[in-house]
Structure formats: C-alpha cells, structure tokens
Amino acid sequence: MATKYEDLRDAIVARIATVTDYGHAYNRMRWGDTVGDFNARFETTVGGQQILRGWMVTLDSIDVIEDEDAMGQAAELYTFTALGIQGFKD
C-alpha cells in the first residue's frame, strides 16, 4: 500500500512526464557510477539533437500544520524538490 508521500511524489513525476520533451523523470535522485551510466539515465533526443535532460523528485520535509481534529487527522504540508538537469554534448 502506497503512502501519502509516495502518492504525491508519483503524481508529481507523472505530471512532469506530460510535458513535451521532458527527458526522463525519476521519483528519487539518480546518478551513475560512471559518466556512461549517468548519460544512459538522462540521454534523450530533442529536435534531432542528443542532449541530457531529466528530472528527479525528492521529498524535502513533512510538517504538521494543524493539530489532530476530532477524527484524529492532522493537516500536513509536504515539500518536494523537482531538480532538473540539462546538458548538451559539445
């Protein structure tokens, strides 16, 4: 069963994927042990040109912004970062 955090994070990644030529979108930080690994994760073709482009979505914080109500529910504020990268092969 997915958590509220996972549902929100995955919804952000899905929204990024609706943008034309977004590259690649990941629900966590992605790097590579080698330049080749990194390039394989982020290489894409835009306008016939090979470039590096991608997004990584991570959770920064969860803050309780209201105490529990009569039903035992508390309002929470989730703060995410969507880190975008782009590079051209010169």
URZIPE-V57322 format. One record per run of one state. SS is the DSSP state (@ for helix, = for strand, . for the rest). FROM is the first residue (numbers start at 1). TO is the last residue. Records with the same first field share a line. If there is no record, write none. Layout:
# URZIPE-V57322
SS->FROM-TO ; FROM-TO
This chain:
# URZIPE-V57322
.->1-3 ; 17-23 ; 27-34 ; 47-48 ; 67-74 ; 89-90
@->4-16 ; 35-42
=->24-26 ; 43-46 ; 49-66 ; 75-88
